[in-house]
Amino acid sequence: MSSDTATHAQPGKATGHQPPAWQRRLRRFGYAGQTRPGVRERLVPPYAEPGTRLWEVLGATPSAAARIARWSGWGGPLLVALCAGLTRFWRLGSPDNVIFDETYYAKDAWSVWEYGYEGTWPKNANDRILDAPQHIPLGDAASYVVHPPVGKWVIGLGEQFFGLHPFGWRFMVAVLGTLSVLMLCRIGRRLFRSTFLGCLAGALLAVDGLHFVMSRTALLDLVVMFFVLAAFGALLIDRDRARARLAAALPAGEDGTARPDPAVGQGLKLGARPWRIAAGVLLGLAIGTKWNGMYVLAAFGLMTVLWDVGSRRTAGALRPYRAVLRRDLGWAFGSLVPVAIVTYIASWSGWFTASGTFDRTRGWRHSGYFRHWAESGKPDGGGYGTGGAFDWLLNPLRSLWHYESEVYKFHVNLDSPHVYQSNPWSWLIQSRPVSYFYESPRAGQEGCPKDAAEKCAREVLAIGTPLLWWTACFALLYLLFRWALRRDWRAGAILCGIAAGYLPWFLYQDRTIFSFYAVVFVPFLCLAVAMMIGALLGPPGASETRRVIGAVGSGALVLLIIWNFIYFFPLYTGQTIPMDDWRARMWLDTWI
């Protein structure tokens, strides 16, 4: 049930070399040591062979059990994703209302599909949208918005299919939430070389309350999470493929065993790598949804370069940093940063193409906000700057730059107090969640029992499954130990994902920020918990007693987390419950 031998391999001498003196001395006391895998196995660790014992116990024939085990690499993740999708799409249109910041993004999403830019809405727009018959009072005058358009294009796609209704504007976010569970199963499988641990990580994400609520709400942060997780997966595939090329180029000895080779480690050209370019596109889309994706781009760029250093060192490079500087750094930068920038600019295509028309009395019409800022120097709307032949290209870019600078000023100066704002120090323990929706139905109304002694409660609370998040705090300590003292690259990769999504918010202590921003790094918390559970299950070769104790403890922990999700499920889905039941779920005073 644990991951393969590479998961817990200890440092030592390569096969065929004399073990260190301390190991030889300990052999007198029964210490056998561990054989270190060969260089090819260290470059590309094999996946654990899927077992058939469970399926045979459940009644499958040996041949059927072998087929099930063979397809478990995809069958397991698809099953976990199916369960996640069923819960996320269940009553997706409830509450049949505009909740929290949906009032901005649902309407802006409709607008960018209509005009290519964000138009204007009257104050009573929400009521008119929810009326029967519906009225969509969208004006073509440009509106000032402070987030890029990618997330709104995504949300609006669901509205194009199902209309401007709660189900329509939540549909694509629920799709991305479900797909992110599938991706995490596969990412965890590749990271740990274990289908079980990969599916466990995906299952933990499926039962996290914050991810669940964000998957059912038309906000931008889950869209950012999806692109960040997809970029991490693309970089992980790129790492495996680059290391496989290094492994294939290594010379083999007379016994067929590969050996490190300085010429290969330092000189092999890996060139442009398509999966790293794909990661650049995905990170550009993340930045095109919310700007915090820029920190992830920087962190993942550093991470993939350090992966190259480790790969070349394992392959035999005597000066791996110099080899990466010469062979890989330029390609890494070009595959990520310029690609992300081009993707980001391309995401504004609707704003660029909405050039509109110029009216001498009313100014520019049918064009995005600040779309013609660079041309405002002349009353006829043209000719700002050099007046050269390339103004048709440069003026829109100048206008976009000005727009972005104004947005930056808005973000850094956003300090208006909000009842649900929180400090990032409190996010890991989920001490101040955000209430997206709350009603107090009277007895006999909206599912409140007729004999209720007081009003009932109906709430959508964006809070992570408490036991999962509190377990993740201990998992982070374990990963810090594995990374700092055991040089475990997997722990470092997971910590990098958490740091990229979490630590930048500490730079904005005076800003109005909310705990649901943490959804960006929730998948990495689930990977951390899965890795810790893998250690609790025991390393390969552990005794049967050790395995049983580890399995019982780990199973109990996972079942408690699932129970905790089920217990808070009414608060995640806006179900009407008696007030006493609502109070029983308010474990901390700060949750109210």
C-alpha positions as CSV (number, residue, x, y, z in Angstrom):
1,M,0.0,0.0,0.0
2,S,3.0,2.3,0.3
3,S,5.0,3.8,-2.5
4,D,7.9,2.0,-4.1
5,T,11.4,1.4,-2.9
6,A,12.5,4.8,-4.3
7,T,10.2,6.5,-1.9
8,H,12.2,5.6,1.2
9,A,15.7,4.9,-0.3
10,Q,18.5,6.0,1.9
11,P,21.8,7.6,0.9
12,G,24.6,5.1,0.4
13,K,27.1,3.7,-2.0
14,A,26.1,2.6,-5.5
15,T,25.7,-1.1,-6.3
16,G,29.0,-2.8,-6.6
17,H,30.9,-0.3,-4.4
18,Q,32.2,-0.9,-0.9
19,P,29.8,0.3,1.7
20,P,31.0,2.9,4.2
21,A,33.0,1.8,7.3
22,W,30.2,2.5,9.7
23,Q,27.9,0.2,7.8
24,R,30.5,-2.6,7.8
25,R,31.0,-2.2,11.6
26,L,27.2,-2.4,12.2
27,R,26.9,-5.6,10.3
28,R,28.4,-7.4,13.3
29,F,25.2,-6.5,15.1
30,G,22.8,-7.7,12.4
31,Y,22.5,-4.5,10.3
32,A,22.1,-5.5,6.6
33,G,21.8,-2.0,5.1
34,Q,20.1,-1.1,1.9
35,T,21.2,-1.5,-1.7
36,R,21.1,1.8,-3.5
37,P,19.4,1.7,-6.9
38,G,21.5,2.1,-10.0
39,V,21.9,5.4,-11.7
40,R,19.1,4.8,-14.2
41,E,16.7,3.8,-11.5
42,R,17.6,7.0,-9.6
43,L,17.1,9.1,-12.6
44,V,13.7,7.5,-13.5
45,P,12.4,5.5,-10.5
46,P,10.1,2.7,-11.6
47,Y,6.4,2.7,-10.6
48,A,5.3,0.2,-7.9
49,E,3.9,-3.0,-9.4
50,P,0.1,-3.0,-8.8
51,G,-1.0,-5.7,-6.5
52,T,-3.8,-8.2,-7.2
53,R,-4.4,-9.6,-3.7
54,L,-7.3,-7.1,-2.9
55,W,-9.2,-7.9,-6.0
56,E,-8.8,-11.7,-5.6
57,V,-10.1,-11.3,-2.0
58,L,-13.1,-9.5,-3.4
59,G,-13.8,-12.5,-5.7
60,A,-12.1,-11.6,-8.9
61,T,-10.3,-14.4,-10.8
62,P,-6.5,-14.1,-11.1
63,S,-6.7,-13.0,-14.7
64,A,-9.4,-10.4,-14.0
65,A,-7.5,-9.2,-10.9
66,A,-4.4,-8.7,-13.1
67,R,-6.4,-6.7,-15.6
68,I,-8.0,-4.5,-12.9
69,A,-4.6,-3.9,-11.4
70,R,-3.1,-3.1,-14.8
71,W,-5.7,-0.4,-15.4
72,S,-5.7,1.0,-11.9
73,G,-3.3,3.8,-12.9
74,W,-6.2,5.4,-14.7
75,G,-9.2,3.6,-13.2
76,G,-8.4,4.7,-9.7
77,P,-8.1,8.4,-10.5
78,L,-11.2,8.3,-12.7
79,L,-13.2,6.7,-9.9
80,V,-12.1,9.3,-7.4
81,A,-12.8,12.1,-9.9
82,L,-16.3,10.7,-10.5
83,C,-17.1,10.8,-6.8
84,A,-15.8,14.4,-6.6
85,G,-17.8,15.4,-9.6
86,L,-21.1,13.9,-8.3
87,T,-20.8,15.9,-5.1
88,R,-19.8,19.1,-6.8
89,F,-22.6,19.1,-9.4
90,W,-25.3,18.0,-6.9
91,R,-27.7,20.9,-6.6
92,L,-25.1,23.2,-8.1
93,G,-27.7,25.9,-8.7
94,S,-28.4,26.2,-5.0
95,P,-28.5,28.7,-3.5
96,D,-30.5,30.2,-6.4
97,N,-28.9,33.5,-5.7
98,V,-25.9,35.7,-6.3
99,I,-23.6,34.8,-3.4
100,F,-20.6,36.8,-2.2
101,D,-18.3,38.1,-5.1
102,E,-20.3,36.3,-7.7
103,T,-22.0,39.7,-8.0
104,Y,-18.8,40.8,-9.9
105,Y,-17.5,37.8,-11.8
106,A,-20.7,36.3,-13.0
107,K,-21.8,39.5,-14.6
108,D,-18.3,40.5,-15.9
109,A,-18.1,37.0,-17.4
110,W,-21.3,37.5,-19.3
111,S,-20.1,40.9,-20.5
112,V,-16.7,39.8,-21.8
113,W,-18.5,37.2,-24.0
114,E,-20.9,39.8,-25.2
115,Y,-18.5,42.7,-25.8
116,G,-15.0,41.5,-25.2
117,Y,-14.7,43.8,-22.2
118,E,-16.5,44.4,-18.9
119,G,-19.6,46.6,-19.4
120,T,-21.7,48.4,-16.8
121,W,-24.7,47.1,-14.8
122,P,-27.3,49.0,-12.7
123,K,-27.6,48.6,-9.0
124,N,-30.6,46.3,-9.2
125,A,-29.0,44.1,-11.8
126,N,-28.9,41.0,-9.6
127,D,-32.6,41.2,-8.9
128,R,-33.4,41.7,-12.6
129,I,-31.2,38.8,-13.6
130,L,-32.9,36.4,-11.2
131,D,-36.4,37.7,-12.1
132,A,-38.9,35.6,-14.1
133,P,-38.9,36.6,-16.9
134,Q,-35.3,37.5,-16.8
135,H,-33.9,40.9,-17.8
136,I,-30.2,41.4,-18.5
137,P,-29.6,45.1,-18.1
138,L,-26.0,45.2,-19.5
139,G,-24.7,48.5,-20.8
140,D,-22.0,49.0,-23.3
141,A,-20.1,51.6,-21.4
142,A,-16.8,50.3,-20.2
143,S,-16.4,49.4,-16.5
144,Y,-13.3,49.7,-14.4
145,V,-12.3,46.2,-13.2
146,V,-9.2,45.1,-11.3
147,H,-8.6,41.5,-12.5
148,P,-7.5,40.2,-15.9
149,P,-10.0,38.4,-18.1
150,V,-9.0,34.7,-18.3
151,G,-11.1,33.6,-15.3
152,K,-14.1,35.5,-16.6
153,W,-13.8,33.9,-20.0
154,V,-13.8,30.5,-18.3
155,I,-16.9,31.4,-16.1
156,G,-18.6,32.9,-19.1
157,L,-18.3,29.7,-21.1
158,G,-20.7,28.0,-18.8
159,E,-23.1,30.9,-19.1
160,Q,-23.0,30.5,-22.9
161,F,-24.1,26.9,-22.5
162,F,-26.7,27.3,-19.7
163,G,-27.5,31.0,-19.5
164,L,-27.0,33.7,-17.0
165,H,-28.2,31.7,-14.0
166,P,-26.5,30.3,-10.9
167,F,-26.0,26.9,-12.5
168,G,-24.6,28.5,-15.6
169,W,-22.1,30.7,-14.0
170,R,-20.9,27.9,-11.6
171,F,-20.8,25.2,-14.2
172,M,-17.2,25.7,-15.5
173,V,-15.8,26.2,-12.1
174,A,-17.3,22.9,-11.0
175,V,-15.8,21.3,-14.1
176,L,-12.3,22.6,-13.2
177,G,-12.8,21.6,-9.6
178,T,-13.6,18.0,-10.7
179,L,-10.7,17.9,-13.2
180,S,-8.3,19.2,-10.6
181,V,-9.1,16.1,-8.5
182,L,-8.3,13.9,-11.4
183,M,-5.1,15.8,-12.1
184,L,-4.0,15.5,-8.5
185,C,-4.5,11.8,-8.5
186,R,-2.2,11.5,-11.5
187,I,0.3,14.0,-10.2
188,G,0.5,12.2,-6.9
189,R,1.0,8.9,-8.7
190,R,3.9,10.3,-10.7
191,L,5.4,12.1,-7.7
192,F,5.3,9.2,-5.3
193,R,5.4,6.4,-7.9
194,S,2.4,4.9,-6.2
195,T,-1.2,4.8,-7.5
196,F,-2.5,4.4,-4.0
197,L,-0.9,7.5,-2.7
198,G,-1.8,9.5,-5.8
199,C,-5.5,8.5,-5.4
200,L,-5.3,9.2,-1.7
201,A,-4.1,12.8,-2.4
202,G,-7.0,13.2,-4.9
203,A,-9.5,11.8,-2.5
204,L,-8.3,14.2,0.2
205,L,-8.8,17.1,-2.3
206,A,-12.3,15.8,-3.1
207,V,-13.3,16.0,0.6
208,D,-11.7,19.4,1.4
209,G,-14.4,21.8,2.2
210,L,-12.7,24.9,0.9
211,H,-11.9,23.3,-2.5
212,F,-15.5,22.0,-2.5
213,V,-17.1,25.4,-1.9
214,M,-14.8,27.2,-4.3
215,S,-15.7,24.5,-6.9
216,R,-19.4,25.5,-6.6
217,T,-18.9,29.3,-6.6
218,A,-18.2,31.6,-9.5
219,L,-15.0,33.2,-8.1
220,L,-11.6,33.4,-9.8
221,D,-9.4,31.7,-7.2
222,L,-10.2,28.1,-8.1
223,V,-9.5,28.9,-11.7
224,V,-6.0,30.1,-10.6
225,M,-5.6,26.9,-8.6
226,F,-6.5,24.8,-11.7
227,F,-3.9,26.4,-13.9
228,V,-1.2,26.3,-11.2
229,L,-1.8,22.6,-10.5
230,A,-1.8,21.8,-14.2
231,A,1.5,23.7,-14.6
232,F,3.0,21.7,-11.8
233,G,2.0,18.5,-13.4
234,A,3.4,19.6,-16.8
235,L,6.8,20.4,-15.1
236,L,6.7,17.0,-13.4
237,I,6.3,15.3,-16.7
238,D,9.0,17.4,-18.2
239,R,11.3,16.4,-15.3
240,D,10.7,12.7,-15.9
241,R,11.3,13.0,-19.7
242,A,14.5,15.0,-19.3
243,R,15.8,12.5,-16.8
244,A,14.8,9.6,-19.1
245,R,16.9,11.2,-21.9
246,L,19.9,11.5,-19.6
247,A,19.4,7.9,-18.4
248,A,19.2,6.6,-22.0
249,A,22.4,8.4,-22.9
250,L,24.5,6.9,-20.1
251,P,27.1,4.3,-21.0
252,A,26.7,0.8,-19.7
253,G,29.3,-1.5,-18.2
254,E,30.1,-5.1,-19.1
255,D,27.3,-6.3,-16.9
256,G,24.8,-3.9,-18.6
257,T,24.5,-1.6,-15.6
258,A,24.6,2.1,-16.4
259,R,27.2,4.3,-14.8
260,P,27.4,8.0,-14.3
261,D,29.3,9.8,-17.0
262,P,30.6,13.4,-16.8
263,A,30.4,13.9,-20.5
264,V,26.7,13.0,-20.5
265,G,25.9,14.8,-17.3
266,Q,27.5,18.0,-18.4
267,G,27.2,18.0,-22.1
268,L,24.0,16.4,-23.2
269,K,21.7,19.0,-24.9
270,L,18.1,18.7,-23.9
271,G,16.9,21.7,-25.9
272,A,13.4,23.0,-26.0
273,R,11.1,20.8,-23.9
274,P,7.4,20.9,-24.9
275,W,6.0,20.1,-21.5
276,R,7.9,23.1,-20.0
277,I,6.5,25.3,-22.7
278,A,3.0,24.0,-21.8
279,A,3.7,25.0,-18.2
280,G,4.6,28.5,-19.4
281,V,1.3,28.7,-21.2
282,L,-0.6,27.5,-18.1
283,L,1.2,29.9,-15.8
284,G,0.4,32.7,-18.2
285,L,-3.3,31.7,-17.9
286,A,-3.0,31.7,-14.1
287,I,-1.5,35.2,-14.2
288,G,-4.3,36.2,-16.7
289,T,-6.8,35.2,-14.0
290,K,-5.2,36.8,-11.0
291,W,-1.8,38.4,-10.6
292,N,-0.7,36.1,-7.7
293,G,0.1,33.7,-10.4
294,M,3.3,35.7,-11.0
295,Y,4.8,34.4,-7.7
296,V,4.1,30.9,-8.8
297,L,5.8,31.5,-12.1
298,A,9.0,32.7,-10.2
299,A,8.9,29.8,-7.7
300,F,8.2,27.1,-10.3
301,G,10.9,28.5,-12.6
302,L,13.5,28.2,-9.8
303,M,12.2,24.7,-9.0
304,T,12.6,23.4,-12.5
305,V,16.1,24.7,-12.8
306,L,17.1,23.0,-9.5
307,W,15.5,19.8,-10.8
308,D,17.9,20.1,-13.8
309,V,20.8,20.6,-11.4
310,G,19.9,17.4,-9.6
311,S,19.4,15.5,-12.8
312,R,22.7,16.4,-14.2
313,R,24.5,15.7,-10.9
314,T,22.9,12.2,-10.8
315,A,23.9,11.6,-14.4
316,G,27.6,12.3,-13.5
317,A,28.1,16.1,-14.0
318,L,31.1,17.2,-12.0
319,R,29.9,20.8,-12.0
320,P,26.1,20.5,-12.3
321,Y,25.3,24.2,-11.7
322,R,27.7,25.2,-14.5
323,A,26.2,22.6,-16.8
324,V,22.7,23.9,-16.2
325,L,23.8,27.4,-16.7
326,R,25.3,26.5,-20.1
327,R,22.8,24.0,-21.3
328,D,19.4,24.5,-19.6
329,L,19.0,27.9,-18.0
330,G,18.3,29.8,-21.2
331,W,15.8,27.2,-22.4
332,A,14.1,27.2,-19.0
333,F,13.7,30.9,-19.0
334,G,12.6,31.1,-22.6
335,S,10.0,28.3,-22.1
336,L,8.4,29.9,-19.1
337,V,8.8,33.7,-18.8
338,P,8.4,34.9,-22.4
339,V,5.7,32.3,-23.1
340,A,3.8,33.3,-20.0
341,I,4.0,37.0,-21.0
342,V,2.8,36.3,-24.5
343,T,-0.1,34.2,-23.1
344,Y,-1.0,36.9,-20.7
345,I,-1.1,39.6,-23.4
346,A,-3.1,37.3,-25.7
347,S,-5.7,36.8,-23.0
348,W,-6.6,40.5,-23.4
349,S,-7.5,39.9,-27.0
350,G,-11.2,40.8,-26.4
351,W,-10.1,44.1,-24.9
352,F,-7.7,44.8,-27.8
353,T,-10.2,44.1,-30.5
354,A,-13.0,46.1,-28.8
355,S,-11.6,49.3,-30.4
356,G,-15.1,50.9,-30.7
357,T,-16.0,54.1,-32.4
358,F,-15.1,57.7,-31.5
359,D,-17.9,60.3,-30.9
360,R,-16.8,63.9,-30.5
361,T,-19.4,64.6,-27.9
362,R,-19.4,61.3,-26.0
363,G,-15.8,60.1,-26.6
364,W,-15.0,56.4,-27.3
365,R,-17.9,54.0,-27.3
366,H,-18.1,50.2,-27.4
367,S,-14.4,49.9,-26.2
368,G,-12.8,48.6,-23.1
369,Y,-11.8,50.8,-20.1
370,F,-8.6,52.7,-20.9
371,R,-8.5,51.0,-24.3
372,H,-7.7,54.4,-25.9
373,W,-5.8,56.1,-23.1
374,A,-2.6,56.4,-25.2
375,E,-4.6,58.1,-27.9
376,S,-6.4,60.6,-25.7
377,G,-3.8,63.3,-26.5
378,K,-5.8,64.5,-29.6
379,P,-9.5,65.3,-29.8
380,D,-9.9,63.0,-32.8
381,G,-8.7,60.1,-30.7
382,G,-5.4,59.3,-32.5
383,G,-1.8,60.1,-32.7
384,Y,-0.4,59.9,-29.2
385,G,3.4,59.3,-28.7
386,T,5.8,59.2,-31.7
387,G,3.1,59.3,-34.3
388,G,5.0,56.6,-36.1
389,A,3.9,53.8,-38.4
390,F,3.6,51.3,-35.5
391,D,1.2,53.3,-33.3
392,W,-1.5,50.8,-34.3
393,L,0.5,48.3,-32.2
394,L,2.2,50.4,-29.6
395,N,-0.8,52.5,-28.5
396,P,-2.9,49.6,-27.4
397,L,0.1,48.2,-25.5
398,R,0.8,51.6,-23.9
399,S,-2.9,51.8,-22.9
400,L,-2.8,48.3,-21.4
401,W,0.4,49.2,-19.4
402,H,-1.3,52.3,-18.0
403,Y,-4.4,50.2,-17.1
404,E,-2.2,47.7,-15.3
405,S,-0.4,50.4,-13.4
406,E,-3.7,51.8,-12.2
407,V,-4.8,48.3,-11.1
408,Y,-1.5,47.8,-9.2
409,K,-2.1,51.0,-7.3
410,F,-5.6,49.8,-6.4
411,H,-4.4,46.5,-5.1
412,V,-1.6,47.7,-3.0
413,N,-3.8,50.4,-1.4
414,L,-6.8,48.2,-0.8
415,D,-7.1,48.4,3.0
416,S,-10.9,48.9,3.5
417,P,-11.9,46.8,6.5
418,H,-14.1,43.7,5.9
419,V,-15.8,41.6,8.5
420,Y,-14.4,38.4,7.0
421,Q,-10.9,39.5,6.3
422,S,-8.1,37.5,7.9
423,N,-4.3,37.4,8.4
424,P,-2.4,34.7,6.5
425,W,-0.9,33.6,9.8
426,S,-4.4,32.1,10.6
427,W,-5.1,30.4,7.3
428,L,-3.6,27.0,8.0
429,I,-5.7,26.5,11.1
430,Q,-8.8,28.0,9.3
431,S,-9.5,30.4,12.1
432,R,-11.5,32.9,10.1
433,P,-13.5,31.4,7.2
434,V,-15.7,33.5,4.9
435,S,-19.4,33.2,4.9
436,Y,-20.6,33.5,1.2
437,F,-24.3,33.2,2.0
438,Y,-26.5,33.2,5.1
439,E,-30.3,33.1,5.6
440,S,-32.5,32.4,8.7
441,P,-35.7,30.8,7.4
442,R,-38.6,30.8,9.7
443,A,-40.4,27.6,10.8
444,G,-42.2,26.0,7.9
445,Q,-40.2,28.0,5.2
446,E,-37.4,26.8,2.9
447,G,-37.0,23.4,4.6
448,C,-37.2,24.6,8.2
449,P,-39.4,22.2,10.2
450,K,-42.8,23.6,11.1
451,D,-42.4,22.7,14.7
452,A,-39.0,24.5,15.0
453,A,-38.7,26.5,18.2
454,E,-36.6,29.2,16.5
455,K,-35.4,30.2,13.1
456,C,-33.2,27.7,11.1
457,A,-29.9,28.5,9.5
458,R,-28.8,28.2,5.9
459,E,-25.2,29.1,5.1
460,V,-22.5,28.6,2.6
461,L,-19.3,28.7,4.6
462,A,-15.9,28.7,2.7
463,I,-13.9,26.7,5.3
464,G,-11.5,23.8,4.7
465,T,-12.3,20.5,6.3
466,P,-10.9,21.2,9.8
467,L,-9.3,17.8,10.5
468,L,-7.6,17.8,7.1
469,W,-6.1,21.2,7.5
470,W,-5.0,20.6,11.1
471,T,-3.4,17.3,9.9
472,A,-1.7,19.2,7.1
473,C,0.1,21.4,9.7
474,F,1.8,18.2,11.0
475,A,2.4,17.0,7.5
476,L,4.3,20.3,6.7
477,L,6.6,19.7,9.6
478,Y,7.3,16.2,8.3
479,L,8.0,17.5,4.8
480,L,10.4,20.1,6.2
481,F,12.3,17.3,7.9
482,R,12.3,15.2,4.7
483,W,13.5,18.1,2.6
484,A,16.0,19.7,5.0
485,L,17.6,16.5,6.5
486,R,16.9,13.8,3.9
487,R,17.2,15.9,0.8
488,D,13.9,14.5,-0.5
489,W,13.1,16.3,-3.7
490,R,9.4,15.4,-3.5
491,A,9.0,17.1,-0.2
492,G,10.8,20.1,-1.7
493,A,8.5,20.2,-4.7
494,I,5.4,20.1,-2.5
495,L,6.7,22.8,-0.2
496,C,7.5,24.9,-3.2
497,G,3.9,24.7,-4.4
498,I,2.7,25.7,-0.9
499,A,5.2,28.5,-0.5
500,A,4.4,30.0,-3.9
501,G,0.7,30.2,-3.1
502,Y,1.0,31.1,0.5
503,L,4.0,33.1,1.5
504,P,3.5,36.1,-0.9
505,W,0.4,37.1,1.1
506,F,2.6,37.9,4.1
507,L,4.0,40.8,2.1
508,Y,0.5,42.5,2.2
509,Q,-0.2,42.5,5.9
510,D,-2.1,45.8,5.6
511,R,-4.2,44.7,2.6
512,T,-7.8,43.4,2.8
513,I,-7.3,39.7,2.2
514,F,-9.3,36.5,2.8
515,S,-8.6,32.9,3.8
516,F,-10.2,31.5,0.6
517,Y,-7.1,32.7,-1.3
518,A,-5.6,29.6,0.2
519,V,-7.4,27.4,-2.3
520,V,-4.5,27.9,-4.7
521,F,-2.2,25.7,-2.5
522,V,-4.8,23.3,-1.2
523,P,-3.8,20.5,-3.6
524,F,-0.2,20.7,-2.3
525,L,-1.5,20.4,1.3
526,C,-3.3,17.2,0.2
527,L,0.0,15.9,-1.4
528,A,1.8,16.7,1.9
529,V,-0.8,14.7,3.9
530,A,-0.6,11.8,1.5
531,M,3.2,11.7,1.7
532,M,3.0,11.7,5.5
533,I,0.4,8.8,5.4
534,G,2.7,6.9,3.1
535,A,5.4,7.2,5.8
536,L,2.9,6.1,8.5
537,L,2.1,3.0,6.4
538,G,5.7,1.9,6.7
539,P,8.7,1.6,4.3
540,P,9.2,-1.4,2.0
541,G,10.4,-4.4,3.9
542,A,8.7,-3.4,7.2
543,S,7.4,-6.2,9.4
544,E,3.8,-7.3,9.1
545,T,3.0,-5.9,12.6
546,R,4.5,-2.5,11.6
547,R,2.3,-2.5,8.4
548,V,-0.9,-3.4,10.3
549,I,-0.3,-0.7,12.9
550,G,0.4,1.9,10.2
551,A,-2.6,0.8,8.1
552,V,-4.9,1.0,11.1
553,G,-3.7,4.4,12.1
554,S,-3.7,5.9,8.6
555,G,-7.1,4.4,7.8
556,A,-8.6,5.9,11.0
557,L,-7.1,9.3,10.1
558,V,-8.6,9.2,6.6
559,L,-12.0,8.1,7.8
560,L,-12.1,10.9,10.4
561,I,-11.3,13.4,7.7
562,I,-14.1,12.0,5.5
563,W,-16.5,12.1,8.4
564,N,-15.5,15.7,9.1
565,F,-16.4,16.6,5.5
566,I,-19.7,14.9,5.8
567,Y,-20.4,16.6,9.1
568,F,-19.9,20.0,7.6
569,F,-21.5,19.2,4.3
570,P,-24.7,21.2,5.1
571,L,-22.6,24.3,5.6
572,Y,-20.8,23.7,2.3
573,T,-24.0,23.4,0.3
574,G,-26.3,25.9,1.9
575,Q,-28.8,23.4,3.3
576,T,-31.4,24.5,5.8
577,I,-30.6,23.0,9.3
578,P,-31.9,23.7,12.8
579,M,-30.1,26.5,14.6
580,D,-28.8,24.1,17.3
581,D,-27.2,22.0,14.5
582,W,-25.6,25.1,13.1
583,R,-24.3,26.2,16.5
584,A,-22.8,22.7,17.0
585,R,-20.7,23.1,13.9
586,M,-19.3,26.5,15.0
587,W,-16.3,24.9,16.7
588,L,-14.6,28.3,17.1
589,D,-16.1,31.6,18.0
590,T,-14.2,33.2,15.0
591,W,-16.2,31.1,12.6
592,I,-19.3,33.2,13.3
